[in-house]
Amino acid sequence: MGIDLWSLYRQMLRSRRFEEVVIDLWEGGKISGEMHLGIGEEAVAVGVVNHLEDGDAIALDHRGTPPLVVRGVDLVLLLKEFLGSRDGLCGGMGGHMHLFSLEYLVASSGIVGSAGPVAAGFALAAQHLRPGNIAVAFFGDGAMNQGMLLESFNLAVAWKLPALFVCKDNEWAITTRSKYVTGGNLLDRAKGFGMPVLEVDGTDVEAVWNTAGQGVERARKNNGPTFLLAHCIRPEGHFLGYPLLRKSLESMKEMVGPILRSLPARKGASLGERVASLGMITSLIGRTVSEKYSKGHDPIYRVRQRLKGEKSRLDKIEKEVEKEIQQAVDIALS
């Protein structure tokens, strides 16, 4: 199967436009609670899920909307679920974090790291009941510090399970930079279980598609699991309304001012510690703002730049996607 960049772009755009209308509904008060989006992760979702076949299973984290959209789950059912409707995908009881689809063998959970054991279970079932099928787990770099995920790596290797473990590494663990709370190297950590590892630029859908294909093929041939580290950036932060992003300039004033005024104080932390704290805060704010506004990190923008030579074809795809998403919204709200 060869790569079709136009198809990948359409799928990425569907996911992006769907989540953008979710933002509108959430900001309009129609969706309650926290909202964790996968904007910025579209290339990872599309590049991996495009290799899946009937009978393959997916275990998702609390940010599972893109893979669900790409896999083909009904958009109206998803929207109704987010809205809390009884006729939603899970009867309005799952929200956006706890989603299940028996038809597509997909399960998501808000418990960090739980995609590992769920995928191991899916893969074990496939190994015994559906030889040739595989399971995929999606999780963030913060989940790499959860014991249940590492135990899943161990079992997957020991039992030679047909699984692909996909780590979406955006260098953040909720609101903390991962490097401050994670020891060692994530690739080396997976290697420690005797598992082959792959690394890819998660903002390049073609690179993800090619790299993920290696892990998928390995699993289908009963050669055991593979770990894929995909580097990506989420411009929306951990959740909608993330304070560090929404109030970056205000945060600078609110936090930096008091720290500057405390520098000459005689009591408390040392001058070096205060200066280090100031540097860390300004670095976090600067990084957050950069990720929000830099188009170079946007996987959809990157693909569109490669396809823009055929403007009429691009326009056609974009209009079709806009129409599809709007129809789903209209039906869900009616």
C-alpha positions as CSV (number, residue, x, y, z in Angstrom):
1,M,0.0,0.0,0.0
2,G,1.5,3.3,-1.1
3,I,1.2,6.6,0.6
4,D,-1.6,9.0,-0.5
5,L,-0.8,12.4,0.8
6,W,-4.1,13.9,-0.3
7,S,-6.0,11.3,1.7
8,L,-3.9,11.8,4.7
9,Y,-4.4,15.6,4.5
10,R,-8.2,15.1,4.3
11,Q,-8.2,12.9,7.3
12,M,-6.0,15.3,9.3
13,L,-8.3,18.2,8.3
14,R,-11.4,16.3,9.4
15,S,-9.9,15.8,12.8
16,R,-8.8,19.4,13.1
17,R,-12.1,20.9,12.0
18,F,-14.1,18.5,14.2
19,E,-12.1,19.5,17.3
20,E,-12.4,23.2,16.4
21,V,-16.2,22.9,16.5
22,V,-15.9,21.1,19.8
23,I,-14.0,24.2,21.0
24,D,-16.9,26.4,19.9
25,L,-19.4,24.1,21.7
26,W,-17.3,24.0,24.9
27,E,-16.8,27.8,24.9
28,G,-20.5,28.2,24.3
29,G,-21.3,26.2,27.4
30,K,-22.9,23.3,25.6
31,I,-20.1,20.9,26.7
32,S,-19.3,20.8,30.4
33,G,-16.2,19.8,32.3
34,E,-12.5,19.9,31.2
35,M,-11.8,19.3,27.5
36,H,-8.6,17.7,26.3
37,L,-8.0,18.1,22.6
38,G,-5.6,16.4,20.2
39,I,-5.0,19.5,18.1
40,G,-1.3,19.2,16.9
41,E,-1.4,15.4,17.1
42,E,-3.2,14.8,13.9
43,A,-0.2,13.6,12.0
44,V,0.5,10.9,14.7
45,A,-3.1,9.7,14.7
46,V,-3.5,9.6,10.9
47,G,0.0,8.2,10.2
48,V,-0.6,5.3,12.6
49,V,-4.4,4.6,12.3
50,N,-4.2,4.4,8.5
51,H,-2.3,1.1,8.8
52,L,-5.1,-0.6,10.8
53,E,-7.5,-3.2,9.4
54,D,-10.8,-4.7,10.5
55,G,-10.2,-6.5,13.7
56,D,-7.3,-4.3,14.9
57,A,-7.9,-2.6,18.2
58,I,-6.9,0.8,19.7
59,A,-6.4,1.8,23.3
60,L,-6.5,5.6,23.8
61,D,-5.7,8.1,26.5
62,H,-7.9,11.0,27.6
63,R,-7.0,12.8,24.3
64,G,-8.4,10.2,21.9
65,T,-10.6,12.2,19.6
66,P,-8.3,12.3,16.5
67,P,-7.8,8.5,16.3
68,L,-11.5,8.0,16.8
69,V,-12.3,10.4,13.9
70,V,-9.7,8.8,11.7
71,R,-10.8,5.3,12.5
72,G,-14.3,6.2,11.2
73,V,-16.4,6.5,14.4
74,D,-19.6,8.4,13.6
75,L,-19.1,12.1,14.2
76,V,-22.7,12.7,15.3
77,L,-22.4,10.0,17.9
78,L,-19.2,11.6,19.2
79,L,-20.6,15.0,19.4
80,K,-23.8,13.8,21.2
81,E,-21.5,12.0,23.7
82,F,-19.6,15.2,24.4
83,L,-22.9,17.0,24.8
84,G,-24.0,14.4,27.3
85,S,-26.9,13.0,25.2
86,R,-28.4,9.7,26.0
87,D,-28.1,8.7,22.3
88,G,-24.4,9.5,22.2
89,L,-21.7,7.0,21.5
90,C,-21.7,5.8,25.1
91,G,-25.1,6.9,26.2
92,G,-23.8,10.3,27.3
93,M,-21.9,8.7,30.2
94,G,-18.4,8.7,28.9
95,G,-17.9,12.4,28.0
96,H,-14.8,12.9,25.9
97,M,-12.3,10.9,28.0
98,H,-14.0,7.5,28.5
99,L,-15.1,6.4,25.0
100,F,-15.8,2.9,23.8
101,S,-16.7,1.5,20.4
102,L,-17.3,-2.2,20.1
103,E,-17.7,-1.9,16.3
104,Y,-14.2,-0.5,15.9
105,L,-12.6,-2.2,19.0
106,V,-11.6,1.2,20.5
107,A,-11.4,2.1,24.2
108,S,-10.2,5.2,25.9
109,S,-9.7,6.2,29.5
110,G,-8.8,9.3,31.5
111,I,-6.5,7.2,33.7
112,V,-2.9,8.1,32.7
113,G,-1.0,5.1,31.4
114,S,-4.0,2.8,31.2
115,A,-3.7,2.6,27.4
116,G,-0.8,0.2,28.0
117,P,-2.6,-2.6,29.8
118,V,-5.7,-2.2,27.7
119,A,-3.6,-2.6,24.5
120,A,-1.9,-5.6,26.0
121,G,-5.3,-7.2,26.6
122,F,-6.4,-6.4,23.1
123,A,-3.2,-7.8,21.7
124,L,-3.5,-11.0,23.8
125,A,-7.0,-11.5,22.5
126,A,-5.9,-10.9,18.9
127,Q,-3.0,-13.4,19.4
128,H,-5.4,-16.2,20.4
129,L,-8.6,-15.3,18.6
130,R,-7.6,-13.2,15.5
131,P,-4.1,-14.1,14.4
132,G,-2.8,-11.3,12.1
133,N,-4.6,-8.6,13.9
134,I,-2.8,-6.1,16.2
135,A,-3.4,-3.6,19.0
136,V,-2.2,0.0,19.2
137,A,-1.8,2.1,22.4
138,F,-1.6,5.9,22.3
139,F,-0.3,7.8,25.4
140,G,1.7,10.9,26.3
141,D,5.3,11.2,27.5
142,G,4.0,11.8,31.1
143,A,2.5,8.3,31.1
144,M,6.0,6.8,30.7
145,N,6.4,7.3,34.4
146,Q,3.3,5.2,35.2
147,G,4.1,1.7,36.4
148,M,1.1,0.0,34.7
149,L,2.5,1.2,31.3
150,L,5.9,-0.3,32.0
151,E,4.4,-3.5,33.2
152,S,2.5,-3.7,29.9
153,F,5.8,-3.3,28.0
154,N,7.2,-6.2,30.0
155,L,4.3,-8.5,29.3
156,A,4.1,-7.5,25.7
157,V,7.7,-8.5,25.1
158,A,7.6,-11.6,27.3
159,W,4.5,-12.9,25.5
160,K,5.5,-11.6,22.1
161,L,2.2,-9.7,21.8
162,P,1.2,-8.0,18.5
163,A,1.2,-4.4,19.7
164,L,2.5,-1.0,18.8
165,F,3.0,1.4,21.7
166,V,2.8,5.0,20.5
167,C,4.2,7.7,22.8
168,K,3.1,11.2,21.8
169,D,6.0,13.3,23.2
170,N,5.3,17.0,23.5
171,E,7.7,17.4,26.4
172,W,4.9,18.3,28.8
173,A,3.4,16.2,31.6
174,I,0.1,18.1,32.2
175,T,1.6,21.5,33.2
176,T,5.1,20.4,34.0
177,R,8.0,20.1,31.6
178,S,8.8,16.4,31.4
179,K,12.5,16.9,31.7
180,Y,12.0,18.1,35.3
181,V,10.2,14.9,36.4
182,T,11.5,12.2,34.1
183,G,14.8,10.4,34.5
184,G,16.8,9.0,31.6
185,N,15.8,8.6,27.9
186,L,12.4,7.3,26.8
187,L,13.9,5.3,24.0
188,D,16.4,3.7,26.3
189,R,13.6,3.0,28.8
190,A,11.7,1.0,26.2
191,K,14.8,-0.7,24.9
192,G,15.4,-1.9,28.4
193,F,12.5,-4.4,28.0
194,G,14.1,-5.8,24.9
195,M,11.6,-4.0,22.6
196,P,12.6,-2.4,19.3
197,V,12.2,1.3,19.2
198,L,11.4,3.8,16.5
199,E,11.6,7.6,16.6
200,V,9.8,10.1,14.3
201,D,8.9,13.7,13.8
202,G,5.2,13.6,14.8
203,T,4.4,16.8,12.9
204,D,5.3,15.1,9.6
205,V,2.5,12.8,8.6
206,E,4.4,11.1,5.8
207,A,7.3,10.3,8.2
208,V,4.9,9.0,10.8
209,W,3.1,6.8,8.2
210,N,6.4,5.3,7.0
211,T,7.8,4.7,10.4
212,A,4.6,3.4,12.0
213,G,4.3,1.0,9.1
214,Q,7.4,-0.8,10.3
215,G,6.0,-1.5,13.7
216,V,2.6,-2.5,12.4
217,E,4.2,-5.0,9.9
218,R,6.4,-6.4,12.7
219,A,3.4,-7.0,14.9
220,R,1.3,-8.6,12.1
221,K,4.2,-11.1,11.5
222,N,4.1,-12.2,15.1
223,N,7.4,-10.7,15.9
224,G,6.3,-8.9,19.0
225,P,5.7,-5.3,20.1
226,T,7.4,-2.1,19.0
227,F,7.8,1.3,20.7
228,L,7.3,4.4,18.6
229,L,8.3,7.8,20.0
230,A,6.6,10.6,18.0
231,H,7.6,14.2,18.8
232,C,4.8,16.7,18.5
233,I,3.4,19.9,19.9
234,R,-0.1,20.8,21.2
235,P,-0.8,24.5,20.8
236,E,-3.8,24.4,23.0
237,G,-2.0,23.2,26.1
238,H,-3.1,20.4,28.4
239,F,-6.8,21.4,28.4
240,L,-9.0,24.2,27.0
241,G,-8.6,27.3,29.0
242,Y,-5.1,26.3,30.2
243,P,-4.1,29.4,32.2
244,L,-0.4,29.5,31.2
245,L,-1.5,29.8,27.6
246,R,-4.6,31.9,27.9
247,K,-3.0,34.4,30.2
248,S,0.6,34.2,29.2
249,L,1.3,38.0,29.4
250,E,-0.8,38.4,32.5
251,S,1.0,35.5,34.1
252,M,4.3,37.1,33.3
253,K,3.2,40.2,35.2
254,E,1.6,38.3,38.0
255,M,4.5,35.9,38.7
256,V,7.6,37.7,37.6
257,G,6.9,40.9,39.6
258,P,6.7,39.3,43.0
259,I,9.8,37.2,42.3
260,L,11.8,40.2,41.2
261,R,10.7,42.0,44.4
262,S,11.7,39.1,46.5
263,L,15.3,38.9,45.1
264,P,16.8,41.2,47.8
265,A,14.9,39.6,50.7
266,R,17.0,38.3,53.5
267,K,14.9,35.3,54.4
268,G,13.7,32.3,52.3
269,A,15.4,30.8,49.3
270,S,18.9,31.8,48.2
271,L,19.4,34.4,45.5
272,G,20.5,31.7,43.1
273,E,17.3,29.7,43.7
274,R,15.2,32.8,43.1
275,V,17.0,33.6,39.9
276,A,16.6,30.0,38.7
277,S,12.8,30.1,39.5
278,L,12.5,33.3,37.5
279,G,14.3,31.8,34.6
280,M,12.2,28.7,34.7
281,I,8.9,30.7,34.7
282,T,9.9,32.9,31.8
283,S,11.2,29.9,29.9
284,L,7.9,28.1,30.4
285,I,5.8,31.1,29.2
286,G,8.1,31.8,26.2
287,R,8.0,28.1,25.2
288,T,4.2,28.0,25.5
289,V,3.6,31.2,23.5
290,S,6.1,29.9,20.8
291,E,4.2,26.6,20.5
292,K,0.9,28.4,20.2
293,Y,1.8,30.8,17.4
294,S,4.5,28.9,15.3
295,K,3.0,27.5,12.2
296,G,6.1,25.4,11.6
297,H,5.0,23.0,14.3
298,D,1.5,22.6,12.8
299,P,1.2,19.2,11.0
300,I,-1.7,20.3,8.8
301,Y,0.0,23.5,7.7
302,R,3.1,21.5,6.8
303,V,1.2,19.2,4.5
304,R,-0.9,22.0,3.0
305,Q,2.3,23.8,2.0
306,R,3.3,20.7,0.0
307,L,-0.1,20.4,-1.7
308,K,-0.8,24.1,-2.3
309,G,0.3,23.9,-5.9
310,E,-3.1,22.3,-6.7
311,K,-5.3,25.0,-5.3
312,S,-8.5,23.8,-6.8
313,R,-8.1,20.3,-5.4
314,L,-7.3,21.8,-2.0
315,D,-10.3,24.0,-2.1
316,K,-12.6,21.1,-3.0
317,I,-11.3,19.0,-0.1
318,E,-11.6,21.8,2.4
319,K,-15.1,22.7,1.4
320,E,-16.2,19.1,1.5
321,V,-14.7,18.7,5.0
322,E,-16.3,21.9,6.2
323,K,-19.7,20.8,4.9
324,E,-19.4,17.3,6.5
325,I,-18.4,18.7,9.9
326,Q,-21.2,21.4,9.9
327,Q,-23.8,18.8,9.0
328,A,-22.7,16.7,12.0
329,V,-23.0,19.7,14.3
330,D,-26.4,20.5,12.9
331,I,-27.7,17.0,13.4
332,A,-26.2,16.7,16.9
333,L,-27.7,20.0,18.1
334,S,-31.1,19.3,16.6
